[in-house]
Amino acid sequence: MKKSNLILAAIASVALVSCSNEEYLGEGPNTTSNGIPNAINFNLSTPAITRAEGEAAATALDYKFKVYGVKKVGETYSNVFATGTYSTATDYNADPVAYWAWYTTNTAGTTTSNTSHWDYVGGAGDHGTDGHKATIASGKDQTIKYWDYSADQYEFVAYSATIKDATNPLAITNYKKDGFTVTATANELSGLYIADKLTISTKNNTPTKPSSGYNQIGNIVKFTFRAAGTKVRLGIYETIPGYDVKNVNFRPAASEFTATTANAKLSGSFNGTSSAASGTYNVTYNATTGIAEFDNTAASANNYFDFGTFASASTPLGTSSTAPMWASGNAAYQGVLPNTDNVANMTLYVDYDLVNTVSGETIHVKGAKAVVPTAYMSWKPNYAYTYLFKISDNTNGTTGTEGTSPVGLFPITFDAVTVATTDGAEVGTITTISTPAITTYQNGSVSATGITYANANGPIYITVNTDGTLAELTATNTKLYTVADGTTEADLILTTKTKTASDLLSILSGDENSQGITFTSAKAAKFTPAASTTYALEYKVSDAVAAAYTAVDTPNVANISTYYERSGDAEPYTYTLTTDTSVEDGKTYYTLTTPAQPAVYQYKIIVVGANS
């Protein structure tokens, strides 16, 4: 009898790894005592927020997943892991149907098709772990499979929907080898794991038994599952010396929602206004990587998002990037619908109260705004986003009448004041509530409590924006300094602190990407910080303006005290107020038409912690 290479689909191992998509280092393939090398073993890794292996990973996938596999001989496709014959018109989540694979502890080696506690061969009924059964429908028996070395290629796709169950399945339709459609809430998507599509064409002509190596005909089929869910969290902290910040009132940028002190609502473009929203996505696979890509079937239609309750009425904001006040009351992420088609900025627009920590004096600040540019707003599946906003004494709100009073907090000073402050960053963003806004980002800096920059995490990226429009950065308008611990942005504006030039900063000369965020050439800068150092990023908003003077055609003695006289034979001339009390015939007087203005700078303090 001729022997074919057996497609065991014995799940060698399952792993959950972090969003960094680190290489899976899990169990090796199991062995048997005899036979020809012939098994296709499914070896699974799963990028997610946490890492797990073995049964812990099986738990994350609810002890089962659905797999659809086909082979191609010449130009003809045939079903392998599915009932019925192949058709491009068939929904393999209906009838015919893709195969189930299920996990049961302590069953490895008990059947030919099970080498690592996973199996797929069975008849109608329930299979697998109690409480997590995979159900094979009547007439849809799943049979053992064999590699066909005459095939030109195999294609495999798989998913696991862990939130829903057999009586209330996730709405996945049109399930085919090239993609499917899913309708789900953010919470339901958080329980959906999708494997990267595998197209296998290389043949292992010297296979071993048990199979070794991955993703060749004759070898183990290694899947990488990725979470379909997207998670976000939002926090605000303050570094204003001597004052608590309370009663944060969230306002619409235009008329997107009714102002509220109870919920953190921000303007922008979103799929749904909260985590409870439902969306429909067409899922396809990237032709190069096989990673699932989500296309929203309708454009983002909601112009605000509600991040949840914000309890600042009685509780002051936190005072560091690792202890902010979080929307929804804690640092936990909340599920949101993917927003990969986003083309809008996100705007935080708030009023708040400053309450003196000693006297209780209250100052009302109105119209403070920060804008997160579009580049940071593409919410992608399998990513978690942290947005921190910092209220400092360099705010762009006003304590007077909006539109007429000056913006900012103007300290009452007797002398230079030194104020302690802290700052940090994460795999997420910290955006100053100022104009222009400075946003900083470092991959790997998010923690459970917030954001902390570290030398070990590599470069910190910096963008500057006014109402979401990214500024062109140059070596002239963007500089980096080291400053003493405790320096605030206002200290630098008031020139009460010394800053020392640093040569670490570089302007991007080409686009760079980090965790799905694209930093555009010349519109972002970066530096790799030293440990335990405080930096100040300085951005020149406008150049200094020289005073301008105009000759008076007909001097009037009534205005003599406002006239200037010019001295010097060539530019630059010197202008001084005249001491004349009457107009002298033949003498040229000048009026000051444009007062001299110093250059205007915006600052952001960046504190880098010690290496752990």
Backbone hydrogen bonds, N-H to C=O, Kabsch-Sander energy under -0.5 kcal/mol:
donor,donor_aa,acceptor,acceptor_aa,energy
5,N,147,W,-0.6
7,I,145,K,-3.8
8,L,6,L,-1.2
9,A,40,I,-3.6
10,A,40,I,-0.6
11,I,9,A,-0.7
12,A,10,A,-0.8
12,A,42,F,-1.4
13,S,42,F,-0.6
15,A,44,L,-1.0
16,L,52,A,-4.4
17,V,46,T,-2.4
21,N,18,S,-1.9
41,N,39,A,-0.7
43,N,41,N,-0.7
43,N,221,V,-2.8
44,L,13,S,-3.6
44,L,42,F,-0.5
45,S,223,F,-2.3
46,T,15,A,-2.3
48,A,17,V,-4.5
52,A,16,L,-1.5
54,G,14,V,-1.0
56,A,53,E,-1.4
57,A,53,E,-0.5
58,A,54,G,-2.0
59,T,55,E,-2.5
60,A,56,A,-1.5
61,L,57,A,-1.5
62,D,59,T,-1.9
63,Y,58,A,-3.6
64,K,61,L,-1.5
65,F,101,A,-2.0
66,K,159,Y,-3.2
67,V,99,Y,-2.6
68,Y,157,V,-2.9
70,V,155,E,-2.4
71,K,78,S,-2.4
72,K,153,Q,-2.9
73,V,76,T,-2.7
74,G,72,K,-0.5
75,E,73,V,-0.5
76,T,73,V,-2.1
77,Y,75,E,-0.5
78,S,71,K,-2.3
80,V,69,G,-2.9
81,F,69,G,-1.6
82,A,80,V,-1.1
83,T,97,V,-2.4
90,T,87,S,-1.1
92,Y,90,T,-0.8
92,Y,175,Y,-3.0
94,A,91,D,-1.9
94,A,96,P,-0.7
95,D,91,D,-0.5
98,A,92,Y,-2.7
99,Y,67,V,-1.7
99,Y,81,F,-1.0
101,A,65,F,-2.5
102,W,119,D,-2.6
103,Y,63,Y,-2.3
104,T,117,H,-2.7
107,T,104,T,-0.8
109,G,114,N,-2.3
110,T,107,T,-2.1
111,T,114,N,-0.6
114,N,111,T,-1.5
119,D,102,W,-2.3
122,G,120,Y,-0.5
122,G,142,Q,-1.9
125,G,136,I,-2.7
127,H,134,A,-2.2
129,T,103,Y,-0.7
132,H,129,T,-2.5
134,A,127,H,-2.9
136,I,125,G,-3.1
136,I,134,A,-0.6
137,A,135,T,-0.5
140,K,137,A,-2.0
142,Q,122,G,-3.1
143,T,141,D,-0.6
145,K,7,I,-1.2
147,W,5,N,-2.5
149,Y,147,W,-0.6
151,A,148,D,-1.7
152,D,72,K,-2.9
153,Q,72,K,-1.4
154,Y,200,I,-2.6
155,E,70,V,-2.4
156,F,198,L,-2.4
157,V,68,Y,-2.5
159,Y,66,K,-2.2
160,S,193,Y,-2.5
162,T,160,S,-0.7
162,T,191,G,-3.4
165,D,168,N,-0.9
168,N,165,D,-0.7
171,A,183,T,-0.7
172,I,170,L,-2.1
173,T,171,A,-0.5
173,T,181,T,-2.7
176,K,174,N,-0.6
176,K,179,G,-2.7
179,G,176,K,-1.1
180,F,283,V,-1.9
181,T,173,T,-2.8
182,V,281,Y,-2.5
183,T,171,A,-2.0
184,A,279,G,-2.3
186,A,275,S,-0.8
186,A,277,A,-1.1
187,N,275,S,-0.6
189,L,185,T,-2.3
190,S,186,A,-1.6
191,G,187,N,-0.5
191,G,188,E,-1.1
192,L,189,L,-1.9
193,Y,160,S,-2.8
193,Y,191,G,-0.5
194,I,226,R,-2.8
195,A,158,A,-2.5
196,D,224,T,-2.7
197,K,290,G,-2.8
198,L,156,F,-2.4
199,T,197,K,-0.5
200,I,154,Y,-2.9
200,I,198,L,-0.6
201,S,199,T,-0.5
204,N,217,I,-2.7
205,N,203,K,-1.0
215,N,220,I,-3.3
217,I,202,T,-3.1
219,N,216,Q,-2.8
220,I,213,G,-1.7
221,V,41,N,-1.8
222,K,220,I,-0.7
223,F,43,N,-1.5
223,F,221,V,-0.7
225,F,45,S,-4.3
226,R,194,I,-2.3
227,A,47,P,-1.4
228,A,189,L,-0.6
228,A,192,L,-3.1
229,G,189,L,-0.6
230,T,336,V,-0.9
231,K,383,Y,-2.2
232,V,334,Q,-2.2
233,R,385,Y,-1.4
235,G,387,Y,-2.5
236,I,325,M,-2.1
237,Y,389,F,-2.4
238,E,318,G,-2.2
239,T,391,I,-2.2
243,Y,240,I,-1.4
244,D,355,V,-2.9
246,K,244,D,-0.6
246,K,353,D,-2.4
247,N,312,S,-2.8
249,N,351,D,-3.2
250,F,248,V,-0.6
250,F,260,T,-2.7
251,R,349,Y,-3.5
260,T,250,F,-2.2
264,A,308,G,-3.2
265,K,263,N,-1.4
266,L,305,F,-2.1
267,S,347,T,-1.7
268,G,303,N,-2.0
270,F,302,N,-3.1
272,G,270,F,-1.1
277,A,274,S,-1.5
279,G,184,A,-2.5
281,Y,182,V,-2.8
282,N,295,D,-2.6
283,V,180,F,-3.4
283,V,281,Y,-0.6
284,T,282,N,-0.5
284,T,293,E,-2.1
285,Y,178,D,-0.6
286,N,291,I,-2.6
290,G,286,N,-2.0
293,E,284,T,-3.2
295,D,282,N,-2.0
295,D,293,E,-0.5
296,N,294,F,-0.6
297,T,280,T,-2.3
302,N,270,F,-2.1
305,F,266,L,-2.2
306,D,273,T,-3.2
307,F,264,A,-3.0
307,F,305,F,-0.8
310,F,262,A,-2.3
312,S,310,F,-1.7
315,T,311,A,-0.7
317,L,245,V,-2.2
318,G,236,I,-0.6
323,A,320,S,-1.3
325,M,236,I,-2.7
326,W,324,P,-0.6
327,A,234,L,-2.8
328,S,309,T,-3.1
329,G,309,T,-0.6
329,G,326,W,-1.7
330,N,327,A,-0.6
334,Q,232,V,-2.6
336,V,230,T,-2.6
339,N,379,W,-2.8
342,N,339,N,-1.9
346,M,372,V,-2.2
347,T,267,S,-2.4
348,L,346,M,-0.5
348,L,370,A,-3.0
349,Y,347,T,-0.5
350,V,368,A,-2.9
351,D,249,N,-2.0
352,Y,365,V,-2.4
353,D,246,K,-2.9
354,L,363,I,-3.2
355,V,244,D,-2.9
355,V,353,D,-0.6
356,N,354,L,-0.6
356,N,361,E,-3.3
357,T,242,G,-2.2
360,G,356,N,-1.2
363,I,354,L,-2.6
365,V,352,Y,-3.1
365,V,363,I,-0.6
366,K,398,T,-2.9
368,A,350,V,-2.4
370,A,348,L,-2.4
372,V,346,M,-3.3
376,Y,373,P,-1.8
377,M,374,T,-2.5
379,W,377,M,-1.4
380,K,378,S,-0.7
382,N,229,G,-2.7
383,Y,380,K,-1.1
385,Y,231,K,-3.0
387,Y,233,R,-2.3
388,L,386,T,-0.5
388,L,429,T,-2.9
389,F,235,G,-2.1
390,K,431,T,-1.8
391,I,237,Y,-2.8
391,I,389,F,-0.5
392,S,390,K,-0.6
395,T,392,S,-1.0
396,N,433,I,-0.8
398,T,366,K,-2.5
404,T,401,T,-1.8
405,S,401,T,-2.9
408,G,397,G,-4.1
409,L,393,D,-0.7
410,F,408,G,-0.5
413,T,411,P,-0.8
419,V,417,V,-0.5
428,G,426,E,-1.9
429,T,386,T,-2.4
430,I,440,T,-1.6
431,T,388,L,-2.3
432,T,438,I,-1.7
433,I,390,K,-2.0
434,S,432,T,-1.6
437,A,465,N,-2.7
439,T,437,A,-0.5
439,T,463,T,-2.6
440,T,430,I,-1.9
441,Y,461,Y,-2.0
442,Q,426,E,-2.8
445,S,442,Q,-1.4
447,S,450,G,-2.8
451,I,321,S,-1.9
452,T,425,A,-0.7
452,T,445,S,-2.1
453,Y,607,V,-0.6
455,N,609,G,-0.5
457,N,454,A,-1.2
458,G,455,N,-1.6
460,I,527,F,-3.1
461,Y,441,Y,-3.3
461,Y,459,P,-0.5
462,I,525,A,-2.6
463,T,439,T,-2.2
465,N,437,A,-2.7
466,T,469,T,-1.8
467,D,465,N,-0.5
469,T,466,T,-1.8
470,L,468,G,-0.6
471,A,464,V,-3.1
473,L,471,A,-0.5
473,L,522,A,-3.2
478,T,474,T,-1.6
479,K,538,E,-2.6
481,Y,536,A,-2.1
482,T,500,T,-2.8
483,V,534,T,-2.3
484,A,498,T,-0.5
487,T,484,A,-1.8
492,L,488,T,-1.3
493,I,489,E,-1.9
494,L,490,A,-2.5
495,T,492,L,-0.8
496,T,491,D,-2.8
497,K,491,D,-0.7
500,T,482,T,-2.6
502,S,480,L,-2.6
506,S,526,K,-2.3
508,L,524,A,-2.5
512,E,519,F,-2.4
514,S,517,I,-2.3
517,I,514,S,-2.2
518,T,516,G,-0.5
519,F,512,E,-3.8
519,F,517,I,-0.6
520,T,518,T,-0.6
522,A,508,L,-2.1
523,K,520,T,-2.1
525,A,462,I,-2.0
526,K,506,S,-2.3
527,F,460,I,-1.4
532,S,609,G,-1.6
533,T,530,A,-0.6
533,T,608,V,-0.7
534,T,483,V,-0.5
535,Y,533,T,-0.5
535,Y,606,I,-3.2
536,A,481,Y,-2.7
537,L,604,K,-2.8
538,E,479,K,-3.1
538,E,536,A,-0.6
539,Y,537,L,-0.5
539,Y,602,Q,-2.9
540,K,477,N,-2.9
541,V,539,Y,-0.8
541,V,600,V,-2.4
542,S,600,V,-1.4
545,V,597,Q,-2.9
546,A,544,A,-0.5
548,A,594,T,-2.2
550,T,591,T,-2.3
552,V,589,Y,-2.9
553,D,551,A,-0.6
559,N,556,N,-2.0
560,I,557,V,-1.3
562,T,559,N,-2.3
563,Y,560,I,-1.3
564,Y,590,Y,-3.1
565,E,576,T,-3.1
567,S,574,T,-2.5
574,T,567,S,-2.3
576,T,565,E,-2.3
578,T,563,Y,-2.5
587,K,584,E,-1.6
589,Y,587,K,-0.5
590,Y,564,Y,-2.2
591,T,550,T,-2.6
593,T,548,A,-2.2
593,T,591,T,-0.8
594,T,548,A,-1.7
597,Q,545,V,-2.7
600,V,542,S,-1.9
602,Q,539,Y,-2.9
604,K,537,L,-1.6
606,I,535,Y,-2.8
608,V,533,T,-2.6
608,V,606,I,-0.5
609,G,453,Y,-2.2
